[in-house]
Amino acid sequence: MRLIGLMRPERSDLWVILVFSLIVGVLALATPVAVEALVNTVAFGRYLQPVVVLALFLFTFLAFAAAIRGLTTYIVEILQRRLFVRVVEDLAYRLPRVEQREFDNRHGPELVNRFLDVVTVQKAASALLIDGIAIVLQTAIGMIVLAFYHPFLLGFDAVLLLIISFIVFVLGRGAVNTATKESKAKFAVAAWLEELARHVTAFKLHSGNQFALERADQLAIDWLEARRRHFRIVMRQIIFALGLQALAGTALLGLGGWLVIQGELTLGQLVAAELIVMMIVGSFAKLGKHMESFYDLLASVDKLGLLFDLSTESHDKLFHLREDGAASITARGVNFKYDKTEVLREVDLELQPGDSVALLGQSGSGKTTLIDLLCGLRTPDSGHVELDGIDLRDLRPDSLRQHLAVSRSVDVFNGTIDENVHLNRPNVRSSDVCDALQAVGLLGEIQRLPEGLGTVLQTNGAPLTSSQSVRLMLARAIVGRPRLLLIDGTLDALSDAELGPVLENLIGDEKRPWTVLVTTGRRAVIEACNRVAALPAPVPSRADDTTSALS
């Protein structure tokens, strides 16, 4: 069960909370027991001293119970903080290591929205740990005390327990499922609003306002329907719990009064029993709120589970590669397909140290997929890829990526220009950042900004222009002086004036420390490379005898 797995690291604190709740549950009986003693005392005489003693004892017990509840609240607060930090640290470690195929059919940012459910987990867990456990234990202890008063009250306990079980388990059937569906509908709405914010121009300039509204309206209707189905279950539990409160109080008064008349129960015991039952059913009547919190908790844990279940790359392989000099890369008989769509078939490619190779191919021929295979983001269905003669499947991904770099689409995060280039890599110095920016012709342009390298970038690259953002990605790729540089179409986005110094420093410089493979359709880039390799036209969906080999 996901909830147990999520809370397992906090089991020591959970045991402390359970013990404290048990103590509070016992101390909660101080009031009915004191009332019983007071009634019996008053019945036999009108002395003030016993009343004062009872009041002092009651104050002591209630004050101690209040102190325990305050301490429990503090422990739960610490538990909430640890839970939040643990989830953040786990996801921050896990997400950069998630296998690439996990995002083939899912949008990463929208998926990570599920993290926000950690707040629901915090609040629901807090309510259940502070009040939910106390309600359950007070109910159990109160029923035990009633059973000691009279055998008939033991039978009353049994009937009360059966009705409570019916309300929780029978009337609550399907509540977890409906809560999960409501949560999914909520995130569908959030995903659409996120799309509207991401693609403002598309909806603003192409008369998409009405479509945006209609889609949002339909998603809101879906949420309302899911919420209605879930609340119907919660509401019937609340109605039956309130009915039980009225029925149990009335039944106990009648049964207890008859036992008092028969002389089998004292008046003080009747008053105490009535207080205990009112405490039990009154707490249970409030349980409807806590049951909804419990359902929301399970639904939120299920949503967080989508993130925790993302498969990550294995790190139990070889670690070391030679540290310097341009790398060699070889692909032998590589085949790859997405689901049932074949993309690469029997691809062979070899780059010697220091090579610069232009990779050509039509759209859909698999150039980007081949880059993914060469840098270890994906694994071939058959065939293999070697770096310096070592199969990539035998290398740890983190070790492998210390020796190569990929420049692809603009991938700017919210941070300074300096941070976007160096990524806090221990082997990258400030001077390396400046050298990399100089190599792509960007240093002077950045220095003219008011904040220079400290300029904070938005995720769309602003305040940099699109071409500046492209060159920033190239600087990020080369700043760590990789031994293998893979450029996937990035150079084609640059103007002729911007492309010249980039080609000279990244490809034309004979002292460069890397081997280069660049996918391109641009003549200037092709001519700058010392070799050309071409992928065939996109592989047809049906099986045939077509094969390809790259020279």
C-alpha positions as CSV (number, residue, x, y, z in Angstrom):
1,M,0.0,0.0,0.0
2,R,1.4,3.4,-1.1
3,L,0.4,5.1,2.1
4,I,2.2,2.6,4.3
5,G,5.3,3.0,2.1
6,L,5.2,6.8,2.3
7,M,4.8,6.9,6.1
8,R,7.2,4.0,6.9
9,P,10.3,6.3,7.6
10,E,8.2,8.1,10.2
11,R,7.1,4.9,12.1
12,S,9.0,5.9,15.3
13,D,7.1,9.1,15.5
14,L,3.8,7.4,14.6
15,W,4.3,5.1,17.6
16,V,4.8,8.1,19.8
17,I,1.6,9.7,18.5
18,L,-0.3,6.5,19.0
19,V,0.9,6.2,22.7
20,F,0.0,9.9,23.3
21,S,-3.4,9.4,21.7
22,L,-4.0,6.4,24.0
23,I,-3.1,8.5,27.0
24,V,-5.4,11.3,25.9
25,G,-8.2,8.7,25.3
26,V,-7.9,7.4,28.8
27,L,-7.8,10.9,30.3
28,A,-10.9,11.9,28.3
29,L,-12.8,9.6,30.6
30,A,-11.9,11.8,33.6
31,T,-15.0,14.0,33.0
32,P,-17.7,11.3,33.0
33,V,-16.0,9.5,35.9
34,A,-15.8,12.7,37.9
35,V,-19.4,13.4,37.1
36,E,-20.4,9.9,38.3
37,A,-18.5,10.5,41.5
38,L,-20.0,13.9,42.0
39,V,-23.6,12.6,41.5
40,N,-23.1,9.8,43.9
41,T,-21.5,12.2,46.5
42,V,-24.3,14.7,46.2
43,A,-26.8,11.9,46.5
44,F,-25.4,10.9,49.9
45,G,-24.7,14.3,51.4
46,R,-24.0,18.0,50.7
47,Y,-20.4,18.3,51.6
48,L,-18.1,20.8,49.8
49,Q,-14.8,19.1,50.4
50,P,-15.4,16.1,48.1
51,V,-16.5,18.5,45.3
52,V,-13.3,20.6,45.6
53,V,-11.2,17.4,45.6
54,L,-13.0,16.1,42.5
55,A,-12.6,19.5,40.7
56,L,-8.9,19.5,41.5
57,F,-8.4,16.0,40.2
58,L,-10.4,16.7,37.1
59,F,-8.4,19.9,36.4
60,T,-5.1,17.9,36.8
61,F,-6.2,15.2,34.4
62,L,-7.6,17.6,31.8
63,A,-4.5,19.9,32.0
64,F,-2.3,16.8,31.5
65,A,-4.4,15.7,28.5
66,A,-4.2,19.2,27.0
67,A,-0.4,19.2,27.4
68,I,-0.2,15.8,25.7
69,R,-2.4,17.0,22.8
70,G,-0.2,20.1,22.4
71,L,2.9,17.9,22.3
72,T,1.2,15.6,19.8
73,T,0.4,18.6,17.6
74,Y,4.1,19.6,17.6
75,I,5.3,16.1,16.7
76,V,2.8,16.0,13.8
77,E,4.1,19.4,12.6
78,I,7.7,18.1,12.6
79,L,6.4,15.0,10.8
80,Q,4.8,17.2,8.1
81,R,8.0,19.2,7.5
82,R,10.0,16.0,7.2
83,L,7.5,14.5,4.8
84,F,7.6,17.6,2.6
85,V,11.4,17.7,2.5
86,R,11.7,14.0,1.9
87,V,9.3,14.1,-1.1
88,V,11.2,17.1,-2.5
89,E,14.6,15.5,-2.1
90,D,13.4,12.2,-3.5
91,L,11.9,13.8,-6.6
92,A,14.8,16.1,-7.1
93,Y,17.1,13.0,-7.1
94,R,14.7,10.9,-9.2
95,L,13.5,13.2,-12.0
96,P,16.9,13.8,-13.7
97,R,17.5,10.1,-13.7
98,V,14.1,9.0,-15.1
99,E,14.3,6.9,-18.2
100,Q,13.6,8.9,-21.4
101,R,10.8,6.6,-22.5
102,E,8.7,7.6,-19.5
103,F,8.1,10.9,-21.2
104,D,7.4,9.6,-24.7
105,N,3.6,9.8,-24.1
106,R,3.5,12.0,-21.0
107,H,4.2,15.7,-20.5
108,G,6.8,16.1,-17.8
109,P,5.8,19.5,-16.3
110,E,2.1,18.4,-16.2
111,L,3.0,15.2,-14.5
112,V,5.1,17.0,-11.9
113,N,2.0,19.0,-10.9
114,R,1.1,15.9,-8.8
115,F,3.8,17.1,-6.4
116,L,1.3,19.7,-5.2
117,D,-0.7,16.9,-3.7
118,V,2.0,16.6,-1.0
119,V,0.2,19.6,0.7
120,T,-3.1,17.5,0.8
121,V,-1.1,14.6,2.2
122,Q,0.3,16.9,4.9
123,K,-3.0,18.4,5.9
124,A,-5.0,15.2,5.8
125,A,-2.4,13.2,7.7
126,S,-2.2,15.9,10.3
127,A,-6.0,15.9,10.9
128,L,-6.1,12.1,11.0
129,L,-3.1,11.8,13.3
130,I,-4.3,14.4,15.8
131,D,-8.0,13.8,15.7
132,G,-8.7,10.5,13.9
133,I,-6.6,8.3,16.1
134,A,-7.9,10.0,19.2
135,I,-11.5,9.4,18.1
136,V,-10.9,5.7,17.4
137,L,-9.1,5.2,20.8
138,Q,-11.7,7.2,22.8
139,T,-14.4,5.1,21.2
140,A,-12.7,1.9,22.1
141,I,-11.9,2.9,25.6
142,G,-15.4,4.3,26.2
143,M,-17.0,1.1,25.0
144,I,-14.8,-0.9,27.4
145,V,-15.9,1.2,30.3
146,L,-19.6,0.9,29.4
147,A,-19.2,-2.9,29.2
148,F,-18.0,-2.9,32.9
149,Y,-21.1,-1.1,34.0
150,H,-23.6,-3.7,33.0
151,P,-23.9,-6.7,30.6
152,F,-26.8,-5.0,28.8
153,L,-24.4,-2.1,28.0
154,L,-22.0,-4.6,26.6
155,G,-24.7,-5.6,24.1
156,F,-25.3,-1.9,23.5
157,D,-21.6,-1.6,22.6
158,A,-21.8,-4.5,20.2
159,V,-24.8,-3.0,18.3
160,L,-23.2,0.4,18.3
161,L,-20.0,-1.1,16.9
162,L,-21.9,-2.9,14.2
163,I,-23.7,0.2,13.1
164,I,-20.4,2.2,13.0
165,S,-18.8,-0.5,10.9
166,F,-21.7,-0.4,8.5
167,I,-21.4,3.3,8.1
168,V,-17.6,3.2,7.5
169,F,-17.2,0.1,5.4
170,V,-20.5,-0.5,3.6
171,L,-21.7,3.1,3.1
172,G,-18.2,4.2,2.3
173,R,-17.7,1.6,-0.4
174,G,-16.2,3.1,-3.6
175,A,-15.2,6.4,-1.9
176,V,-11.5,5.9,-2.6
177,N,-12.2,5.3,-6.2
178,T,-14.4,8.3,-6.6
179,A,-11.8,10.5,-4.7
180,T,-9.1,9.3,-7.2
181,K,-11.3,10.2,-10.2
182,E,-12.1,13.6,-8.7
183,S,-8.3,14.2,-8.3
184,K,-7.7,13.2,-11.9
185,A,-10.4,15.6,-13.1
186,K,-8.8,18.3,-11.0
187,F,-5.4,17.8,-12.6
188,A,-6.9,17.7,-16.0
189,V,-8.2,21.2,-15.4
190,A,-4.8,22.3,-14.1
191,A,-3.1,20.8,-17.2
192,W,-5.4,22.7,-19.6
193,L,-4.9,26.0,-17.8
194,E,-1.2,25.3,-17.9
195,E,-1.4,24.9,-21.7
196,L,-3.2,28.2,-22.0
197,A,-0.5,29.9,-20.1
198,R,2.2,28.2,-22.1
199,H,0.7,28.9,-25.5
200,V,-0.7,32.4,-25.0
201,T,0.0,33.5,-28.6
202,A,-1.7,30.5,-30.2
203,F,-5.0,31.2,-28.4
204,K,-4.7,35.0,-28.6
205,L,-3.8,35.5,-32.3
206,H,-5.7,32.6,-33.9
207,S,-9.1,33.3,-32.4
208,G,-8.8,30.5,-29.9
209,N,-10.4,32.3,-27.0
210,Q,-13.7,30.5,-27.4
211,F,-12.1,27.1,-27.8
212,A,-10.0,27.7,-24.6
213,L,-13.2,28.6,-22.7
214,E,-15.2,25.7,-24.1
215,R,-12.5,23.2,-23.2
216,A,-12.1,24.6,-19.7
217,D,-15.9,24.5,-19.3
218,Q,-16.0,20.8,-20.3
219,L,-13.2,19.9,-17.9
220,A,-14.9,21.9,-15.1
221,I,-18.1,19.9,-15.8
222,D,-16.1,16.7,-15.6
223,W,-14.8,17.7,-12.3
224,L,-18.2,18.7,-11.0
225,E,-19.6,15.3,-12.0
226,A,-16.7,13.5,-10.3
227,R,-17.1,15.6,-7.2
228,R,-20.8,15.0,-7.1
229,R,-20.3,11.2,-7.2
230,H,-17.7,11.4,-4.4
231,F,-19.6,13.7,-2.2
232,R,-22.7,11.5,-2.5
233,I,-20.8,8.8,-0.7
234,V,-19.4,11.1,2.0
235,M,-22.8,12.7,2.6
236,R,-24.6,9.4,3.2
237,Q,-22.0,8.5,5.7
238,I,-22.5,11.9,7.5
239,I,-26.3,11.6,7.5
240,F,-26.2,8.1,9.0
241,A,-23.6,9.2,11.6
242,L,-25.8,12.1,12.7
243,G,-28.8,9.8,12.8
244,L,-26.7,7.4,15.0
245,Q,-25.9,10.2,17.3
246,A,-29.6,10.9,18.0
247,L,-30.6,7.2,18.1
248,A,-27.7,6.1,20.4
249,G,-28.3,8.9,22.9
250,T,-32.0,8.2,23.1
251,A,-31.6,4.4,23.3
252,L,-29.0,4.6,26.1
253,L,-31.2,7.0,28.1
254,G,-34.1,4.6,27.9
255,L,-32.0,1.5,28.7
256,G,-30.1,3.2,31.4
257,G,-33.2,4.7,33.0
258,W,-34.8,1.2,33.1
259,L,-31.6,-0.3,34.7
260,V,-31.6,2.5,37.3
261,I,-35.3,1.8,38.2
262,Q,-34.4,-1.9,38.5
263,G,-31.6,-1.0,40.8
264,E,-28.9,-2.5,38.5
265,L,-27.3,0.8,37.7
266,T,-26.6,3.8,39.9
267,L,-27.7,7.3,38.9
268,G,-24.1,8.3,38.6
269,Q,-23.3,5.4,36.3
270,L,-26.2,6.4,34.1
271,V,-25.0,10.0,33.8
272,A,-21.4,8.8,33.2
273,A,-22.6,6.3,30.5
274,E,-24.7,9.0,28.8
275,L,-21.7,11.3,28.7
276,I,-19.5,8.5,27.3
277,V,-21.9,7.6,24.6
278,M,-22.4,11.3,23.6
279,M,-18.6,11.6,23.4
280,I,-18.4,8.5,21.2
281,V,-21.2,9.3,18.8
282,G,-20.4,13.0,18.9
283,S,-16.9,12.3,17.8
284,F,-18.0,9.8,15.3
285,A,-20.5,12.4,13.8
286,K,-17.4,14.6,13.2
287,L,-15.7,11.6,11.6
288,G,-17.4,12.4,8.3
289,K,-15.0,15.3,7.8
290,H,-12.1,13.0,8.7
291,M,-13.3,10.2,6.4
292,E,-13.3,12.7,3.5
293,S,-9.7,13.7,4.6
294,F,-8.8,10.0,4.5
295,Y,-10.2,9.5,1.0
296,D,-8.4,12.6,-0.2
297,L,-5.2,11.3,1.5
298,L,-5.4,8.0,-0.4
299,A,-6.1,9.8,-3.7
300,S,-3.2,12.2,-3.2
301,V,-0.8,9.4,-2.3
302,D,-1.9,7.6,-5.5
303,K,-1.1,10.8,-7.5
304,L,2.3,11.1,-5.9
305,G,2.8,7.4,-6.7
306,L,2.8,8.3,-10.4
307,L,6.0,10.2,-9.8
308,F,7.6,7.6,-7.5
309,D,6.8,4.9,-10.0
310,L,8.7,6.5,-12.9
311,S,11.4,4.0,-13.8
312,T,15.0,5.4,-13.3
313,E,18.3,4.5,-14.9
314,S,20.4,1.8,-13.3
315,H,23.6,2.9,-11.6
316,D,25.0,-0.5,-10.8
317,K,27.4,-0.7,-13.7
318,L,31.0,0.1,-14.6
319,F,32.1,3.6,-13.5
320,H,35.4,4.6,-15.1
321,L,36.4,5.8,-18.6
322,R,39.6,7.5,-19.6
323,E,39.5,11.1,-18.6
324,D,41.0,13.1,-21.5
325,G,41.2,13.2,-25.3
326,A,38.5,13.0,-27.9
327,A,36.3,9.9,-27.7
328,S,35.4,7.3,-30.2
329,I,31.8,6.2,-30.7
330,T,30.5,3.2,-32.6
331,A,27.0,1.9,-33.3
332,R,26.7,-1.7,-34.6
333,G,23.5,-3.1,-36.1
334,V,21.3,-0.7,-34.1
335,N,17.5,-1.2,-34.3
336,F,14.9,0.8,-32.5
337,K,11.2,1.4,-32.5
338,Y,8.6,3.3,-30.6
339,D,5.8,0.9,-29.6
340,K,5.2,-0.7,-33.0
341,T,6.7,2.1,-35.2
342,E,10.2,1.1,-36.4
343,V,12.5,4.1,-36.6
344,L,16.0,2.7,-37.0
345,R,17.0,-0.6,-38.7
346,E,20.5,-2.1,-38.8
347,V,22.2,1.2,-38.4
348,D,26.1,1.2,-38.4
349,L,28.1,4.3,-37.5
350,E,31.7,4.8,-36.4
351,L,33.4,8.0,-35.3
352,Q,37.1,8.0,-34.6
353,P,38.6,10.4,-32.0
354,G,38.6,13.9,-33.3
355,D,36.2,13.3,-36.1
356,S,33.6,15.8,-37.1
357,V,30.6,14.2,-38.8
358,A,27.5,15.7,-40.3
359,L,24.5,13.4,-40.0
360,L,21.9,13.9,-42.7
361,G,18.4,12.5,-43.1
362,Q,14.8,13.4,-43.9
363,S,12.4,14.4,-41.2
364,G,11.4,11.2,-39.4
365,S,14.4,9.2,-40.4
366,G,15.5,8.9,-36.8
367,K,18.3,11.4,-36.4
368,T,17.2,12.6,-33.0
369,T,16.6,9.0,-31.9
370,L,20.1,8.0,-32.9
371,I,21.5,10.9,-30.9
372,D,19.5,9.6,-27.9
373,L,21.0,6.1,-28.4
374,L,24.5,7.5,-28.7
375,C,24.3,9.4,-25.5
376,G,22.6,6.7,-23.5
377,L,19.2,8.3,-23.1
378,R,17.7,5.2,-24.8
379,T,18.7,1.6,-25.3
380,P,18.6,-0.1,-28.7
381,D,16.1,-2.9,-29.2
382,S,19.0,-4.8,-30.7
383,G,22.6,-4.0,-31.7
384,H,24.8,-2.0,-29.4
385,V,26.7,1.3,-29.0
386,E,30.2,1.6,-27.7
387,L,32.1,4.6,-26.3
388,D,35.9,4.0,-26.4
389,G,35.2,0.4,-27.1
390,I,33.0,-0.1,-24.0
391,D,29.3,-1.0,-24.5
392,L,27.1,1.8,-23.1
393,R,25.0,-0.8,-21.3
394,D,28.0,-1.5,-19.1
395,L,28.6,2.1,-18.1
396,R,26.9,4.0,-15.3
397,P,24.8,6.8,-16.9
398,D,26.2,9.5,-14.6
399,S,29.8,8.4,-15.5
400,L,29.0,8.3,-19.2
401,R,27.5,11.8,-19.3
402,Q,30.6,13.3,-17.7
403,H,32.3,12.5,-21.0
404,L,29.7,13.7,-23.5
405,A,27.3,16.6,-24.1
406,V,24.2,17.1,-26.2
407,S,22.9,20.4,-27.6
408,R,19.4,20.2,-28.8
409,S,16.4,22.4,-28.3
410,V,16.4,25.5,-26.2
411,D,16.2,24.2,-22.6
412,V,16.5,27.2,-20.3
413,F,15.5,27.0,-16.7
414,N,14.6,29.9,-14.3
415,G,18.0,31.0,-13.1
416,T,20.9,33.2,-13.9
417,I,22.8,33.0,-17.2
418,D,25.8,31.8,-15.2
419,E,23.8,29.0,-13.6
420,N,22.2,28.0,-16.9
421,V,25.7,27.4,-18.3
422,H,27.7,25.8,-15.5
423,L,24.8,23.9,-13.8
424,N,27.0,23.9,-10.7
425,R,29.3,21.3,-12.2
426,P,32.4,20.9,-9.9
427,N,34.8,20.8,-12.8
428,V,33.5,24.1,-14.4
429,R,35.1,27.4,-13.3
430,S,33.8,30.9,-13.9
431,S,36.6,31.4,-16.5
432,D,35.3,28.3,-18.3
433,V,31.9,29.9,-18.5
434,C,33.3,33.0,-20.1
435,D,35.4,31.0,-22.5
436,A,32.4,29.0,-23.6
437,L,30.3,32.1,-24.1
438,Q,33.2,33.7,-26.1
439,A,33.4,30.6,-28.3
440,V,29.8,30.9,-29.4
441,G,30.0,34.7,-29.8
442,L,27.8,35.5,-26.9
443,L,30.0,36.9,-24.2
444,G,30.0,40.5,-25.4
445,E,26.2,40.5,-25.8
446,I,25.7,39.2,-22.3
447,Q,28.1,41.7,-20.8
448,R,26.0,44.5,-22.2
449,L,23.1,43.4,-20.1
450,P,22.6,45.4,-16.9
451,E,23.2,42.3,-14.7
452,G,25.7,40.5,-17.1
453,L,26.1,36.9,-16.2
454,G,23.8,37.4,-13.2
455,T,20.8,38.2,-15.4
456,V,17.9,36.0,-14.4
457,L,16.4,34.1,-17.3
458,Q,12.8,32.9,-17.7
459,T,12.0,29.5,-19.0
460,N,11.4,30.9,-22.5
461,G,14.9,32.4,-22.5
462,A,13.8,36.0,-21.9
463,P,15.4,38.6,-21.9
464,L,17.7,36.8,-24.4
465,T,16.6,36.5,-28.0
466,S,15.9,33.1,-29.6
467,S,19.2,32.9,-31.3
468,Q,21.0,34.0,-28.2
469,S,19.2,31.2,-26.3
470,V,20.4,28.7,-28.9
471,R,24.0,29.8,-28.5
472,L,23.6,29.7,-24.7
473,M,22.7,26.0,-25.1
474,L,25.9,25.5,-27.2
475,A,27.9,27.2,-24.5
476,R,26.3,24.9,-21.9
477,A,27.3,21.9,-24.0
478,I,31.0,22.8,-24.4
479,V,31.8,24.4,-21.1
480,G,32.6,21.1,-19.5
481,R,35.0,20.2,-22.3
482,P,33.2,17.0,-23.3
483,R,35.0,14.2,-25.2
484,L,32.0,13.7,-27.4
485,L,29.8,16.6,-28.6
486,L,26.4,15.7,-30.1
487,I,24.6,18.7,-31.8
488,D,21.0,17.9,-32.8
489,G,19.9,20.5,-35.3
490,T,20.9,23.5,-33.1
491,L,23.3,25.1,-35.6
492,D,20.5,25.3,-38.3
493,A,18.7,27.9,-36.2
494,L,21.6,30.4,-36.4
495,S,22.1,33.2,-38.9
496,D,25.2,33.2,-41.2
497,A,26.8,35.9,-39.1
498,E,26.3,33.9,-35.9
499,L,27.2,30.5,-37.4
500,G,30.7,31.5,-38.6
501,P,32.5,31.8,-35.2
502,V,30.5,28.8,-33.8
503,L,31.7,26.5,-36.6
504,E,35.2,27.8,-36.3
505,N,35.4,27.1,-32.5
506,L,33.3,24.0,-32.2
507,I,34.2,22.1,-35.4
508,G,37.0,23.9,-37.3
509,D,39.4,24.2,-34.4
510,E,41.9,21.3,-34.6
511,K,42.8,21.7,-30.9
512,R,39.2,21.1,-29.8
513,P,39.1,18.3,-27.2
514,W,35.9,16.6,-28.6
515,T,34.6,14.4,-31.3
516,V,31.6,16.0,-33.0
517,L,28.4,14.6,-34.5
518,V,26.0,17.2,-35.8
519,T,22.6,16.6,-37.4
520,T,22.0,19.3,-40.0
521,G,20.5,20.1,-43.3
522,R,22.7,23.2,-43.8
523,R,25.4,23.3,-46.4
524,A,27.8,25.5,-44.4
525,V,27.7,23.0,-41.5
526,I,28.1,20.0,-43.8
527,E,31.2,21.6,-45.4
528,A,32.7,22.4,-42.0
529,C,32.7,18.7,-41.1
530,N,35.3,16.2,-42.4
531,R,32.8,13.4,-43.0
532,V,29.1,13.0,-43.9
533,A,26.8,10.2,-42.9
534,A,23.2,9.8,-44.2
535,L,20.2,8.0,-42.7
536,P,17.8,6.5,-45.2
537,A,14.2,7.7,-45.6
538,P,11.9,6.9,-42.7
539,V,11.5,3.1,-42.3
540,P,8.0,1.9,-43.5
541,S,5.7,0.4,-40.9
542,R,5.6,-3.0,-42.7
543,A,8.5,-5.4,-42.5
544,D,10.8,-5.5,-45.5
545,D,14.3,-6.2,-46.4
546,T,15.5,-2.6,-46.4
547,T,18.7,-2.1,-44.5
548,S,21.0,0.9,-44.0
549,A,24.7,1.3,-43.3
550,L,26.4,4.6,-42.5
551,S,29.9,5.2,-43.7
